[in-house]
């Protein structure tokens, strides 16, 4: 997994870790460590996975670890999503599933 952070002044740092199994928790730890090194505004966060092998499975959007997605954190996430939607409209932030469904809808309606 590779994490790339680009700061407001366009300075970019990259951090990577090799995982034996896909883990949202390890990626979050890597991201937190990178963010804590320089506490300043970030304009881009990139996450890349490569050399994927083994049994395929879909990871959840949120790690099942209850400590990472506690009720309080989930509440803050939902509030942030609501703020974005109020400010920029309901289409401003979507899940991948919703986005794909809207693309298929546009394709079907254009015919």
N, C-alpha and C positions, 0 to 999 in steps of 0.2 A: 504494500500500500504506500502511496506517495501522497503527501500533503504539501500543497503550495499556498503560501500566504503572500499577498501583495498589499503593501501598506499604502497609505494615502499619498506618500511621496514617490510611489512606484518602486521602492526597494522591494525585492522579492526574495523570499527564503523558501527552501525546499527541505522537507524531512521525509525519510522513508523508513519502513520497517518490513521485514519479511515475516509473514504469518504462516503457520502450519494449517490454520483453519480460519475462515472468515469470521471476524469478530468486530462488531460495532464498538464494543467497549474499548478495545485496543486502539482503534482509530481515534476515538474520542480522547483517550489518554494522550496519544501523540499530538493531537490538535491542541489540547489544553497546555501541554508542555511547550509547544511552539509559541502559542499565544502569550504565555506567561513570561517568556524571555524579553519581549518588548511590548510594553503595554501602551499601545497607541492605535489610532483608527486603522481598520483594515478595509480595503476596497474590494478584495477578491479572496475567496477561499476555494481552492481546488482540491479535489480528492480523486486519485486515479488508482485503479486496480489493474494488475497485469500478471501474467504467468498463472492464470487460473486453471486449475486442474482438479480432478476428483469428482465426487458425487455432486451433481448440480442440485441446487435448491435455492428458492427465493428467500432472501433475507427480509425480515420485517423492517419497516421504516424506523421503528424504535426498538432498541435492544430490550429483550425481555427482562433484563436485570432490573428489579423494582427500584433499586437505589438510583439508577440513571434516569428512570422515567417515573419518579415519584408523583404523587397526586399534585404536589405544589408545582413541580417543574412542568407537568402536563398542563396545569392551569395557566401558567405563564406563557407557554407555547400557544395555547388556544387564544389567549388574550392578544398576543403579538400578531397572530394570523388574522384575528378580527380587526385589529387596527389597520393592518395593511389593506384588507378588503374594503374597509370604510373609506380609506384615503384614496385608493387607486381602483376600486371596483372589484366585483366578485371574481373576475377572471385574472386578477393580478397574481394570485398564488393558488396553485392547484397541485393535487397529487398526480403522479404519472398516469395512473389509471383514468382519472378525470380528464387529463389533457389528451390522452389517446382517444378517449370516447368523443371529445369535442372535435378532434381532427376528423374522425370518421363521419361525424355528423355534418361537418362542413363539406366533405367530399361527396356525401350522398345528396346534400341539398344543392350542390352546384351542378348536378346532372340534370 
